[in-house]
Amino acid sequence: MAKKKKQKTKKHRAKLMHFYYSRTGFYMFIWESLKKAFWPIVLVVISLILFNKYVYNINDGLHHFTETFSRFTVLTSFFISETLLGLIPPEMFIAWTKKTDQPILNLAILATLSYSGGLISYFIGKTALRIKSVKEYLEVKMAKNLKNTRKWGGILILVGALLPLPFSIACLAAGMIKYPFNKVVFFGLFRFVRFAIYAWAIFQVVN
């Protein structure tokens, strides 16, 4: 009897969440994000293939990149980028890992740095609220992100972790609204899934 009641409660909560996300436009937001992300990804992959075939050998370029910059320099640059609003596309660094002696290890380090950068962004967002000028600037520039984070919370962190949306911005917004840190930690773990999927796709192009 208790088990049936518990199942009914779960179904009721699921229905309420579905209704809430439908009413607030969350599903439309996800759909629009996927549409925006899909074609750029396809375009990037096709461009990489054509560029590699007719313009310049990407593998030679990556080999030169790995020979020019130290592993520490590359990883440090990536970490700074992932902490400060994801300024450099992580795909370039994922491609770099394939040309290293330990691609899986370096890919795992990249994913960990990206995840850690997002968590640091959370505290940057939380701390920035204490500085009036920065608070006003961020609240204007990130008005949409803050509004969405207040509405959808952890689901938006999950979207930022999985989709080609700046993960650090989602975490920064979460920090600014003081969203529970333990939930950011949990939903952010899906960042590792994104890196695994992207690595599989990019490794097909890079030899």
Beta strands, then each sheet from edge to edge (+ up, - down):
end
